[in-house]
């Protein structure tokens, strides 16, 4: 086994490193500015862990500290972390321990240490570099530890800066890291959401139809469908008069919009939990909504119709209703699950809020 090289590198202050990055620009120049230096130890947030709010505050502080040190916007770190948080299995089958890590980015040992490194648990930055590994020391302790959040984020930052610091450079770097177009798209969508709202908590929700109006629905998950071939019903049908407002159920990015021979005029929205919300059989769209737009819970998307089951423009082959489906992306596959429990939860939440508001006004 090759003995690790020991090179005690000088630790510079966070302000000096940040200034060097700003002066040197992006891409190779920015990487050069950090080469030969470790980041100062990234401090914990000082917020007790154990709750979603506290964990989010601690993670955001960590992203912001790494952003100050590398010049990479915090929301890009957050987007990569959130993507990995939403997929069921991490690369290489490894899982991140919630008790030891704030972030969920898991880098397989052959990538971290180098594929030909005889020590796949290697933590020496110099020997990892010798074997072409991904791992870097971001905490200033002279170790490149894949269980250390600062080391993982800094290693990712060095990868990103190899491509530059523009949004397009970021997309290329993500593609080169995952070699998966779906992953690159998801990370870009999450980054856009975090940048727009400036926070990590994007958990709000709404019922897809205005509560208190005329509609009816029940669980129709898994029932048979024959038009276009034998298949099952992957969603819930909400029957309501033609022209009823259809609303976004979540914070998200409009991923698809247009005609589908099964769903007619449909729109699809990706939320921060990597769930795809599918609204089908619409009569039309809110004219201001376009692909790539950001939407919020309760925002108007379009109106209920009876489009679908044919070529573009086909209408009236069934009573007007909204078909609402929800799908979860696990990195390689995307699968549908029954939205009925969530619909009931969102409906009840809105009724409670309406009753509370009415009581407060009286």
N, C-alpha and C positions, 0 to 999 in steps of 0.2 A: 504494500500500500504506500502511496506517495505521501510523505510527511507533509502536513499542512505548513504553508509558509506563514510566518508571523511578521506582520508589518504594522507596527503601532502607529496608526494614523492620527493626525491631530484633529481634535474635536473643535469645531468653530461654533460660534454662537448662532442662534436662530436668526437674529437680525442681519448679521453679516451674510449668511447664506442666502437669505431672501433677497438682500440687495444685489448680491452677485447674480442671482437668477434674473432679476429684473433688468439689470444692465446687459446681461449676455443674450437675452432674447430666448427664443424657443428652439426646439429641435436639438441638433448636435451641440450647439453652443451651450444650451442649458444643461445638457448632460455633462459636458466638459466642466462646467462650473461646479458641479457636485462631485466629480470624480476625485477620489483621494480624500474625501471627507465623510464623516458620519454625521447624521443628524443628531442634535442634542436629544436627550431622552424625552420622548413625548409624554407629557404628564397625563395622568388620569384626570377625569373631570371633577373628582371630589364629590360626585353625586352617588349616593348609595345605589347599588344595582338591585335588581329584583322586580322592578316594574317597567312596563313598556315606556312610560314617559321618561323615567330616569335613564334607561338604557339608550333611548333615542338621543337624549341630551348629551350623554357621554360619547356616543358615536359621532354626533355632529361636531363636538369639540375636537375630537380626534381628527376628523376630516379637515377641519379648519386649520388645525395646527400643521398638518401635512401640506395643506394648500399654501400656507404662509411660507413653508420651507422650500417648496418645489415650484411654486407658480402655477400649479394645476388647480383649476377651480374645484372647490369642495364637492360640488354636486356630481362631478365625474367619479370621484372615489365612491360617493354614496350610491351611484347608479350601478357600478360594478358589484359592490357589496350586496345591494338589494337583489340584483339578478341571481347571484349565487345563493342568496337566502331563500329564493323562491323555487329553486330546482330541488327535486327530491334527493338526488344523489350527486355528490360532488365528484369532480373529475378524479378518476382512479379509485372510486368507491370510498374515499375518505369522508368523514363527517367532522364538522367543527363542534367542539365541546362548548356548549353555552356557558358552562361554569368557568372556563378559562379564557375565553375570547369575547371581545366586544363585536368584532367583525366576523363575517362568514366566508370570506374569500379563502378557499382551500386550494393550495398548489401542490400537486402530487410530488412525491419525493424525487422521482427521476427528473422532473422539470426543475425543482428547487435546487437539488444538489448537482445535477448534471447526469445525463443518461449513462455515461461511462464511469462515473465516480464509484469506486469500490465501496465507499462509505455512504450509503443512502440516508444516513442520519447525520451527515456532516453539517456542522454549523460554523465552520471556518470560512469567512468571506473570501480569503485568498485561494484556498483549495477549491471552493465552489466555483470561483471565477476561472480557475485553471481548467476545470472540466466543463466549462460553458454552461454552468448552472444559472438559474434565475435569481437565486437568493442574494439579498444585500443586507447590510447592517444599517437599520434606520433608527436605532435607539441609542447608539453610541456606546454599547457595551462590548464591542469587538466580536460580536457573535451575529450570525445570520440565522435567526431562529424562526421556522415556519409557524411556531405557536405564539409568536410575538406580533401583536397587531401593528406596531410601528414598523417592524422589519418587513412585514407583508405589504403594507401600504407603500412603503418607500421602494420596495422592489418593483411593485406595479408602476410607481411613478417613473422609475428609471426606464422601464419598458415603454411607457407612453411618450416620454420625452425623446426617445430615439426617433420618433416619427414627427415630432413637432407639437405645437400647442393649440392649433386651430381646431374647430369642430370637425372639419373633414379629416385632419390628421388623427384626431381621437378615434373617429370611426374606423380608419384604416388600422390603427394600432389594436383596436378591439378585435377586428377581423383576424389579424395576424396572431393574436393570442388564442382565440377560441377556434378559429377556422370553421366557423359555424355562422351562416348568414342570419339565422333566427336569433342567435345570441347577440350578434352585433346590432340587430334591429331593436331588440328589447333594451339593451343597455342605452342606446341612443334615446329611446322613448322615455326611459326612467330619468335620464339626465335632463331631458327637456322639461319633465314635470317638476323635478327638484329645483331646477333653475328658475322656472316660472313662479313657483309658490314660495321658494326660499325656506322650506321647512321639510322635515322628514315625515311628519304625521299627515297622511293623505287618506284617512280612513273613513271619511264621511260617506253617507249613502242616502238614497231616495228610492221610493217606489216608482216603477216606470210609467205609471198612469197617475193622474191627479187623484189623490185619495178623496173619498166622499162623492165621486162621480159615479156614473152608471157603468159597472163592469162586473164580470164574473169569471172565476178561474178555479181550477182544481189541479191536482197533480196528474199530469198526462205523460209523465216520463216513461219511456220504454214501450209505449203503445205502437202498434204496427202502422207502417205507411207503405203504400204500394206505388204511388205515382213516381216514375223515374226509376223503378226497381225496388225490390224488397229492402226495407230498412226500418230502423226504429225511430221513434220521435225523441229527439235530443233537446228537450226544452219544455216550457209551459206555455199553453195558449191562454191568453187573456182576452175574452170576448167583450167587445165594447162597440158603441156606434161608430160608424165611419167618420173619420175626421177628428177623433179624440186625440188630444196631445200625447205624444210619446216623449218621455223625459230620460235624461241620463241617470243611471243608478249610482254613478261613481265619479270620482276625479279620474281623468284618463286622457288618452290621446286617440283621436279618430284614426283607426288603422285601415278600415275599408269603407267604401261608400259606392253604391251603384247597383246594377242589376245582377241577380243570381237566379237561375232558372227554377230553383226550388223556393227560395225565399223572396223572389220578386225584388222590389226596391228595398234594400236592406242597408244597415249601417253597423259597423263593428268597432268597439272601443276597447283599448287595452288599459287596464288599471295598474297601479303600482305593485299589486300582489301577483302580477303576471297572469291575470285572468282576462279572458276575452269575452266581452259582453256583446251578444248578437241580437239585433232587433230586426225582425223580418216582416214582410207583407205590408210595407208602408204605402200610403197613398202619395206621399211626397216628403221632401226634406225641408227643414229650416234653411232658407237660402244662404244664410251666413256661414253655415257649417261646411268645412272642406276637410279632405284628408290631411292629417298632420296637425289639425287644430286641437287645442286643449279644451276640455269640457269639465263642468263641475256638476255635482249632484243636483238634480232637479232642473237642469238646463234643457230647454226644448230642443229635440233632435229632429222631429218630424211629426207625422200624423198617421193614425191607424187607417189601413185600407184592406184590400183583398188582392194584392198583386202577387204574381208568381205562378208556378206550375206551367211554364211555357216560355216563349220567346219574349224579349223586352216589350213591355207594355201590356202583357196579358193580365186581365183583371177578372174578378167575379167568379172564379171557379170554386169558391167557398165563402162562407159568411165572413164579414170583416172582423179581424182580430189581430192582436199583436202576438207574434211568436217571439218569446224571449228565451234565449239559451245562454249558457255560460260554460266556458272551457278553461282548463288550466294547462299551462305550458310547463313541462318538466325538463326542458332542455333539448331532448331528442324527439319526444312525442308530445302531442297535445290531445287531451281527452275531455269529453263532456261529462258533466255531472248534473244531478237534478237541482234546478234552481228554486224549486217550490219552497223549501224551508227558508231560504234567504228572502224570497218574496214576502212570505208571511211575516218574517222578522222586520223587514223594512216597512211594510204596511202598518204593523202594530206600533212601531216606533213613531211613525208620522202621526198616527191617531193620538198617541199619548202626548206628543208635542202640541198638536192642535188643541187638545183638551186643556193642557197646562196654560197655553197662551190665552185661551178663552177665559179660564178661571182668573188669570192675573189681570185681565182687562175689566172683569166684573167687580 
